[in-house]
Amino acid sequence: MATPYQTLYFAALGASPVTIGLLVAFGTAVTIVATLVGGYLADALGRKIVVIVFSWLSVLSAFVYFVINSATLIILPLTIASVAGLYSPAFNSIMMDSINPQDRVRGFSVFNAINTFPSVFAPTFGGILMNYLGVLDGIKFAYLGSALFGVAAVAIRTKRLQETYVIKKEPTATRHSPWFYVKNSLLSSIASIRKSESVVKKLLVYVTLAGIGTGLTSPYISLYVVDYLKISPVAYSLVVDLAGVSTVVLLLIVVFLIQRLGAKKSTLLAAVAAPVSNVMFAQAKTMDELLEWGVTGAVATAIQTPSLATMQAEAIPIEERGRILAMFSILPLVVSLPSQVAAGFLYANVFPASPFIISLLPFGAAALVLTSA
């Protein structure tokens, strides 16, 4: 209900485009450190405890977004939400631990279809709230709704989630400083990457280049559509809904395509679709053109999500999944930091569509890297 409109909310609270870029970059920096430590803890402590503790922190961030009333306070929920990202490597590891190798394509596709299903209708509620209450109060109450649903969801997760990776050696009770965990996490992750297969290293380069493109584009999509194109929030929510419907349906269909083409060729196909989608967005002026962009993006997401996860699961050993999967999240975030700041400058001082046009370069380079993976 709220996530598609986050930067629009920041603007409604009084943040300028440049400030929004700095805020998003700050959140990314915190997420990088949290994810780094999260990957280490997923392999050192087990998956379950990390997922549950930081899932609750994520819910807390939504409540804090609801209560803030100025741009100055954005940093509080942003920091909490970014720290909560610590559980991502553990969660992804549970997924890979739990799905049988022969069922990976189908398993990842079905999981992501279910996970994406709320985006079929939830953004509409956010759009309706903005339409009746205004952008500021509308998104504020969308965050409240997200928080309440989050409480229910994480309560179920807390009760039902099972451990998938039992640590052979009990973790030491010795207390260490936070810097110790950051340093150990980084060193152990680098060591794991060095001895990994070449396909893992090339996939890391691919997601890193794609991260530059994502940093240039994702923070400003809703702001560009609503403030620059003057598309109403409800109309934009319909675009997000259609993209969600398309993604859910395609995730259930592309299983057969990915199994026929193989995970590598499917990932390459999705990588090519990404810059095409950005071209369509940059030249879009009407609802029809935005709908075309939404569907094209859905195709790329539906193909890439299960195929990339399958390639990762096949190449990464179970005992190092947390650390290496953390790097798959961290490297794109590291390069997106300057991209997000640059995007704010480009949006405000060049012209609003410029970040989306420039993003074609890193997205195109990422597709080229995959050809040799």
C-alpha positions as CSV (number, residue, x, y, z in Angstrom):
1,M,0.0,0.0,0.0
2,A,2.8,2.4,0.8
3,T,6.1,1.2,-0.7
4,P,5.4,2.3,-4.4
5,Y,4.9,5.9,-3.1
6,Q,7.7,6.2,-0.6
7,T,9.7,9.0,-2.3
8,L,6.4,10.8,-3.0
9,Y,5.8,10.7,0.8
10,F,9.2,12.1,1.4
11,A,8.4,15.0,-1.0
12,A,5.0,15.6,0.7
13,L,6.8,15.9,4.1
14,G,8.9,18.7,2.6
15,A,12.0,16.9,1.2
16,S,13.5,18.3,-2.0
17,P,14.6,15.9,-4.9
18,V,18.2,16.3,-3.9
19,T,17.4,15.6,-0.2
20,I,15.4,12.6,-1.3
21,G,18.4,11.2,-3.1
22,L,20.6,11.7,-0.1
23,L,18.0,10.1,2.2
24,V,17.7,7.1,-0.1
25,A,21.5,6.8,-0.3
26,F,21.8,7.0,3.5
27,G,19.2,4.2,3.8
28,T,21.2,2.2,1.3
29,A,24.4,2.7,3.2
30,V,22.8,1.4,6.4
31,T,21.3,-1.6,4.5
32,I,24.8,-2.5,3.1
33,V,26.3,-2.8,6.6
34,A,23.2,-4.6,7.9
35,T,23.1,-7.1,5.0
36,L,26.8,-7.8,5.4
37,V,26.4,-8.7,9.1
38,G,23.2,-10.5,8.3
39,G,25.0,-12.9,5.8
40,Y,27.6,-13.7,8.4
41,L,25.0,-14.3,11.2
42,A,22.9,-16.5,8.9
43,D,25.8,-18.9,8.5
44,A,27.1,-18.5,12.1
45,L,23.9,-18.5,14.2
46,G,21.3,-20.1,11.9
47,R,18.6,-18.7,9.7
48,K,15.5,-18.6,11.9
49,I,16.5,-16.3,14.8
50,V,17.9,-13.7,12.4
51,V,14.7,-13.7,10.2
52,I,12.3,-13.4,13.1
53,V,14.0,-10.7,15.2
54,F,14.6,-8.4,12.2
55,S,11.2,-9.0,10.7
56,W,9.7,-7.4,13.8
57,L,12.0,-4.5,13.3
58,S,10.7,-4.1,9.8
59,V,7.1,-3.8,11.2
60,L,8.3,-1.2,13.7
61,S,9.6,1.0,10.9
62,A,6.2,1.1,9.2
63,F,4.6,2.3,12.5
64,V,7.3,5.0,12.8
65,Y,6.6,6.2,9.2
66,F,3.0,6.6,10.2
67,V,3.7,8.9,13.2
68,I,6.4,11.2,11.7
69,N,5.3,14.7,10.6
70,S,8.4,16.4,9.0
71,A,11.2,15.7,6.6
72,T,13.7,15.9,9.4
73,L,12.2,12.8,11.1
74,I,12.3,10.6,7.9
75,I,15.8,9.4,8.9
76,L,14.3,7.5,12.0
77,P,12.0,5.0,10.2
78,L,14.4,4.9,7.3
79,T,17.2,3.8,9.6
80,I,15.1,1.2,11.3
81,A,13.8,-0.3,8.0
82,S,17.4,-0.4,6.6
83,V,18.7,-2.2,9.7
84,A,15.8,-4.7,9.4
85,G,17.3,-5.6,6.0
86,L,19.8,-7.7,8.0
87,Y,17.4,-10.7,7.7
88,S,17.4,-10.8,3.9
89,P,20.4,-13.2,3.4
90,A,19.0,-15.5,6.1
91,F,15.5,-15.5,4.5
92,N,16.9,-16.2,1.0
93,S,19.1,-18.9,2.4
94,I,16.0,-20.6,4.0
95,M,14.4,-20.5,0.5
96,M,17.3,-22.2,-1.1
97,D,17.8,-24.7,1.7
98,S,14.1,-25.7,1.6
99,I,13.5,-26.3,-2.2
100,N,14.7,-29.5,-3.8
101,P,17.2,-28.9,-6.6
102,Q,14.9,-30.4,-9.2
103,D,12.1,-28.2,-8.1
104,R,14.0,-24.9,-7.9
105,V,12.6,-23.1,-11.0
106,R,9.0,-24.1,-10.2
107,G,9.6,-23.4,-6.4
108,F,11.0,-19.9,-6.9
109,S,8.4,-19.1,-9.4
110,V,5.5,-20.1,-7.3
111,F,6.9,-18.4,-4.2
112,N,7.4,-15.1,-6.0
113,A,4.0,-15.3,-7.5
114,I,2.4,-15.6,-4.1
115,N,4.8,-13.0,-2.7
116,T,3.9,-10.6,-5.6
117,F,0.1,-11.2,-5.4
118,P,-0.6,-8.4,-2.9
119,S,0.8,-5.9,-5.5
120,V,-2.2,-6.8,-7.7
121,F,-4.5,-4.8,-5.4
122,A,-2.6,-3.2,-2.5
123,P,-1.3,-0.2,-4.4
124,T,-4.9,0.7,-5.3
125,F,-5.7,1.2,-1.7
126,G,-2.7,3.5,-1.4
127,G,-3.9,5.4,-4.4
128,I,-7.5,5.7,-3.1
129,L,-6.2,6.9,0.2
130,M,-4.2,9.6,-1.5
131,N,-7.2,10.6,-3.7
132,Y,-9.4,11.1,-0.7
133,L,-7.0,12.2,2.1
134,G,-4.3,13.9,0.0
135,V,-0.8,12.6,-0.7
136,L,0.6,13.2,2.8
137,D,-2.2,11.7,4.9
138,G,-3.1,9.1,2.3
139,I,0.4,7.5,2.3
140,K,0.6,8.0,6.1
141,F,-2.4,5.8,6.6
142,A,-1.1,3.4,4.0
143,Y,1.9,2.9,6.2
144,L,-0.4,2.2,9.2
145,G,-2.2,-0.5,7.1
146,S,1.2,-2.0,6.2
147,A,2.2,-2.0,9.8
148,L,-1.0,-3.8,10.9
149,F,-0.8,-6.4,8.2
150,G,2.9,-6.8,9.1
151,V,2.1,-7.6,12.7
152,A,-0.2,-10.4,11.6
153,A,2.2,-11.7,9.0
154,V,5.3,-11.7,11.2
155,A,3.3,-13.3,14.1
156,I,2.6,-16.2,11.7
157,R,6.2,-16.3,10.6
158,T,7.4,-16.4,14.2
159,K,5.1,-19.3,15.0
160,R,5.6,-21.4,11.9
161,L,9.1,-20.8,10.6
162,Q,11.5,-23.7,11.0
163,E,15.3,-23.8,11.1
164,T,16.9,-25.1,7.9
165,Y,20.6,-25.0,8.8
166,V,21.7,-26.4,12.1
167,I,25.1,-25.0,13.2
168,K,27.4,-27.9,14.0
169,K,29.5,-25.8,16.4
170,E,27.7,-23.9,19.1
171,P,28.3,-20.1,18.8
172,T,30.8,-18.7,21.3
173,A,29.4,-16.7,24.2
174,T,32.2,-14.2,23.9
175,R,31.0,-10.6,23.5
176,H,32.5,-8.5,20.7
177,S,32.1,-5.0,19.4
178,P,29.8,-4.3,16.5
179,W,32.9,-3.5,14.4
180,F,34.2,-7.0,15.0
181,Y,31.1,-8.5,13.4
182,V,31.3,-6.0,10.4
183,K,35.0,-6.8,9.8
184,N,34.5,-10.5,10.2
185,S,31.5,-10.5,8.0
186,L,33.3,-8.7,5.2
187,L,36.5,-10.8,5.4
188,S,34.6,-14.1,5.5
189,S,32.3,-13.0,2.6
190,I,35.3,-12.0,0.4
191,A,37.0,-15.3,1.2
192,S,33.9,-17.2,0.2
193,I,33.7,-15.3,-3.1
194,R,37.3,-15.9,-3.9
195,K,36.9,-19.7,-3.8
196,S,33.5,-19.7,-5.5
197,E,32.8,-20.8,-9.0
198,S,33.4,-18.4,-11.9
199,V,29.7,-18.2,-12.7
200,V,29.1,-16.7,-9.2
201,K,31.7,-14.0,-9.8
202,K,30.2,-13.1,-13.1
203,L,26.7,-13.0,-11.6
204,L,28.0,-10.6,-9.0
205,V,29.4,-8.3,-11.7
206,Y,26.0,-8.5,-13.4
207,V,23.9,-7.5,-10.4
208,T,26.5,-4.8,-9.6
209,L,26.0,-3.1,-13.0
210,A,22.3,-3.6,-12.8
211,G,22.4,-1.9,-9.3
212,I,23.8,1.3,-10.9
213,G,20.8,1.4,-13.2
214,T,18.4,0.7,-10.4
215,G,19.9,3.4,-8.2
216,L,19.4,5.9,-11.0
217,T,15.7,5.0,-11.6
218,S,13.8,3.4,-8.7
219,P,13.8,6.3,-6.2
220,Y,12.1,8.7,-8.7
221,I,9.5,6.6,-10.5
222,S,6.5,7.6,-8.4
223,L,7.7,11.2,-8.1
224,Y,8.2,11.5,-11.9
225,V,4.8,10.0,-12.7
226,V,2.7,12.0,-10.2
227,D,4.6,15.3,-10.1
228,Y,6.0,15.6,-13.6
229,L,3.6,13.7,-15.8
230,K,0.7,14.8,-13.7
231,I,-0.8,11.3,-13.6
232,S,-3.2,11.0,-10.7
233,P,-2.2,8.7,-7.8
234,V,-5.2,6.4,-8.4
235,A,-4.3,6.1,-12.1
236,Y,-0.6,5.4,-11.2
237,S,-1.8,2.8,-8.7
238,L,-3.6,1.0,-11.6
239,V,-0.3,0.8,-13.5
240,V,1.3,-0.8,-10.5
241,D,-1.6,-3.1,-10.1
242,L,-1.4,-4.2,-13.8
243,A,2.3,-4.8,-13.4
244,G,1.5,-7.0,-10.3
245,V,-1.1,-9.0,-12.2
246,S,1.2,-9.5,-15.1
247,T,4.1,-10.6,-12.8
248,V,1.9,-13.1,-10.9
249,V,0.5,-14.6,-14.0
250,L,3.8,-14.8,-15.8
251,L,5.6,-16.3,-12.8
252,L,3.3,-19.2,-13.1
253,I,3.7,-19.5,-16.9
254,V,7.5,-18.8,-17.3
255,V,8.4,-22.0,-15.5
256,F,8.0,-23.9,-18.7
257,L,10.0,-21.3,-20.7
258,I,12.9,-21.3,-18.1
259,Q,13.0,-25.1,-18.0
260,R,13.2,-25.1,-21.8
261,L,15.8,-22.3,-22.2
262,G,17.7,-23.0,-19.0
263,A,18.3,-20.6,-16.1
264,K,21.3,-18.8,-17.8
265,K,19.5,-18.0,-21.1
266,S,16.4,-17.0,-19.2
267,T,18.4,-14.6,-17.0
268,L,20.0,-13.1,-20.1
269,L,16.6,-12.6,-21.7
270,A,15.4,-10.7,-18.6
271,A,18.5,-8.6,-18.6
272,V,17.8,-7.5,-22.1
273,A,14.2,-6.6,-21.2
274,A,15.3,-4.2,-18.4
275,P,16.8,-1.5,-20.6
276,V,13.9,-1.8,-23.1
277,S,11.5,-1.2,-20.2
278,N,13.4,2.0,-19.2
279,V,13.3,3.3,-22.8
280,M,9.5,2.9,-22.7
281,F,9.3,4.7,-19.3
282,A,11.5,7.6,-20.4
283,Q,9.3,8.3,-23.4
284,A,6.0,7.6,-21.7
285,K,3.5,10.6,-21.6
286,T,0.1,8.9,-21.3
287,M,-1.5,6.2,-19.2
288,D,-1.4,3.7,-22.1
289,E,2.3,4.2,-22.5
290,L,2.8,3.7,-18.7
291,L,0.8,0.5,-18.9
292,E,3.0,-0.8,-21.6
293,W,6.1,0.0,-19.5
294,G,4.5,-1.8,-16.5
295,V,3.9,-4.9,-18.4
296,T,7.4,-5.0,-20.0
297,G,8.9,-4.6,-16.5
298,A,6.7,-7.4,-15.3
299,V,8.0,-9.7,-18.0
300,A,11.6,-8.9,-17.0
301,T,10.9,-9.5,-13.3
302,A,8.9,-12.7,-13.9
303,I,11.7,-14.3,-15.9
304,Q,14.7,-13.1,-13.9
305,T,13.5,-13.8,-10.4
306,P,13.3,-17.6,-10.5
307,S,16.1,-18.1,-13.1
308,L,18.7,-16.0,-11.2
309,A,17.8,-17.6,-7.9
310,T,18.2,-21.0,-9.6
311,M,21.6,-20.1,-10.9
312,Q,22.7,-18.9,-7.4
313,A,21.3,-22.0,-5.6
314,E,23.1,-24.3,-8.0
315,A,26.5,-22.6,-7.7
316,I,26.6,-21.6,-4.0
317,P,27.3,-24.3,-1.3
318,I,24.8,-24.4,1.6
319,E,27.4,-23.6,4.3
320,E,28.3,-20.3,2.5
321,R,24.9,-19.2,1.2
322,G,24.3,-16.5,3.8
323,R,27.6,-14.7,3.2
324,I,27.6,-15.0,-0.6
325,L,23.9,-14.1,-0.9
326,A,24.7,-11.1,1.3
327,M,27.2,-9.9,-1.3
328,F,24.6,-10.3,-4.0
329,S,22.6,-7.7,-2.1
330,I,25.5,-5.5,-0.9
331,L,27.4,-4.9,-4.2
332,P,24.3,-3.5,-6.0
333,L,23.6,-1.3,-3.0
334,V,27.2,0.0,-2.8
335,V,27.1,1.2,-6.4
336,S,23.6,2.5,-6.1
337,L,24.7,4.9,-3.4
338,P,26.3,7.4,-5.8
339,S,23.7,6.6,-8.4
340,Q,20.9,7.7,-6.1
341,V,22.6,10.9,-5.2
342,A,23.4,11.6,-8.9
343,A,19.8,10.8,-9.8
344,G,18.5,13.5,-7.4
345,F,20.9,16.0,-9.0
346,L,20.0,15.0,-12.6
347,Y,16.2,15.0,-11.8
348,A,16.3,18.5,-10.3
349,N,19.0,20.2,-12.4
350,V,19.0,18.6,-15.8
351,F,15.6,17.3,-16.6
352,P,13.4,14.7,-14.8
353,A,13.7,11.9,-17.4
354,S,17.5,12.1,-17.5
355,P,18.2,9.5,-14.8
356,F,16.1,7.0,-16.7
357,I,17.9,7.6,-20.0
358,I,21.4,7.4,-18.5
359,S,20.5,4.1,-16.8
360,L,20.5,2.4,-20.2
361,L,24.3,2.3,-20.1
362,P,24.7,0.2,-16.9
363,F,21.7,-2.0,-17.7
364,G,23.1,-2.7,-21.2
365,A,26.6,-3.5,-19.8
366,A,25.0,-5.9,-17.3
367,A,23.4,-7.8,-20.1
368,L,26.7,-8.0,-22.0
369,V,28.4,-9.5,-18.9
370,L,25.8,-12.3,-18.7
371,T,26.7,-13.5,-22.2
372,S,29.9,-15.0,-20.8
373,A,28.5,-16.3,-17.6
